[in-house]
Amino acid sequence: MINNVFNIKTLLSKNNVISILILLTIISATALIRRSGSQILEDNYVGYALSLTHKLDDLTYYDSRLFPGFPIMIYLFNLFINNPHISAYVIVFLTAILSYLLLGAINESKENLFIFLFPPIMLDIATKITNEYFSILLILLSVYLFFNGRFSLSAFTSGLSMWVRPIGALLFPSLLISLFIYKKDKITPKLFLSFFLPVLMLMAYNLFFFNSVSPFYQLFVYKEVSPYGNSIGFIQVINDVVRAYKWGQLSIFFSGIFYLGLFIYGIIKIVNHRVILHNIKYFFTACSGTFMILYVFSYSFTPFLENFARYLTPLIILWWIIIKNKIRIPRYVYILIFFSVIMVLK
């Protein structure tokens, strides 16, 4: 069955294996160095996973804001590895490698390796215990299935993303809009059933553990426990730039300016890529990215400047799918990758 969806021979080609080894070497070496400096935990996913052995009885209200997909995977891997931190790293590395393979299946290119190592945020999320690459993997899987006409499976994968990060669920309205414009006859009740099945399962999970039927329970808790409050992202990012400059937080200031410039550059490239309107695949991808921008920047947690690039890492991959052919990878690419490693280890 899997061969009907993926070309396993192509995925495991010699070029892909070599690229995977390079990627895995850089990620693991950087992660080992970071681990020695205790820069490993983005959030308490490991604690959440360990709490699952006690039916979440000792989980703090603060940690209940975390979506359960990643902790559940850590818990399952730990049954065999018996080291929750190593289990978490295995999942991060595995989802990063699988994401690379999926991107290659979507948009075959020898240059795909570059986007997993630069900008620095892509290497950063691959060397910490965090769920970004798990989310990216599900998003790429949904995109791949859509590109190959497996719309119901794509909808299901989008719904499954709710277990990891809700940003992946935004692919479902993009799917509906794209099909409505290009293929109305493909909009069937099965699409909605496929999407809402994993969402209903998340609601059942929240009801069992937290006495709430909301699939957004974690977001509501996040709002309540946010130590610095919440704001509108479009406004907060400007306020944070001013704050970082006034307070002399130069690393935050220059990093924020760099990623703001990068996203503005990406938006300009996408807007000028007119083929989007004539290609259902690119339209779906661009529509998903637009919803992601609106989601992240319309409502945010503060401080925002330090985190918005991490929130929008899936967008980097989606934009790459669309504009890869319009970007020339510079000859000094190795310097940029070295720059990424230095920035991650700083």
Stockholm file with secondary structure:
# STOCKHOLM 1.0

chainA/1-346         MINNVFNIKTLLSKNNVISILILLTIISATALIRRSGSQILEDNYVGYALSLTHKLDDLTYYDSRLFPGFPIMIYLFNLFINNPHISAYVIVFLTAILSYLLLGAINESKENLFIFLFPPIMLDIATKITNEYFSILLILLSVYLFFNGRFSLSAFTSGLSMWVRPIGALLFPSLLISLFIYKKDKITPKLFLSFFLPVLMLMAYNLFFFNSVSPFYQLFVYKEVSPYGNSIGFIQVINDVVRAYKWGQLSIFFSGIFYLGLFIYGIIKIVNHRVILHNIKYFFTACSGTFMILYVFSYSFTPFLENFARYLTPLIILWWIIIKNKIRIPRYVYILIFFSVIMVLK
#=GR chainA/1-346 SS CHHHHCCHHHHTCHHHHHHHHHHHHHHHHHHHHHHHTTCCBSSCHHHHHHHGGGTTTTCCTTGGGSCSHHHHHHHHHHHHHCCHHHHHHHHHHHHHHHHHHHHHHHSCCTTHHHHTTSSHHHHHTTSSBCSHHHHHHHHHHHHHHHHTTCHHHHHHHHHHGGGTCGGGGGHHHHHHHHHHHHCGGGCCHHHHHHHHHHHHHHHHHHHHHHSCCCTTHHHHHHHHHCTTCEECHHHHHHHHHHHHHHTTCHHHHHHHHHHHHHHHHHHHHHHTCGGGGGCHHHHHHHHHHHHHHHHHHHSEESSCTTTHHHHTHHHHHHHHHHHGGGCCCCTTHHHHHHHHHHHHHC
#=GC SS_cons         CHHHHCCHHHHTCHHHHHHHHHHHHHHHHHHHHHHHTTCCBSSCHHHHHHHGGGTTTTCCTTGGGSCSHHHHHHHHHHHHHCCHHHHHHHHHHHHHHHHHHHHHHHSCCTTHHHHTTSSHHHHHTTSSBCSHHHHHHHHHHHHHHHHTTCHHHHHHHHHHGGGTCGGGGGHHHHHHHHHHHHCGGGCCHHHHHHHHHHHHHHHHHHHHHHSCCCTTHHHHHHHHHCTTCEECHHHHHHHHHHHHHHTTCHHHHHHHHHHHHHHHHHHHHHHTCGGGGGCHHHHHHHHHHHHHHHHHHHSEESSCTTTHHHHTHHHHHHHHHHHGGGCCCCTTHHHHHHHHHHHHHC
//
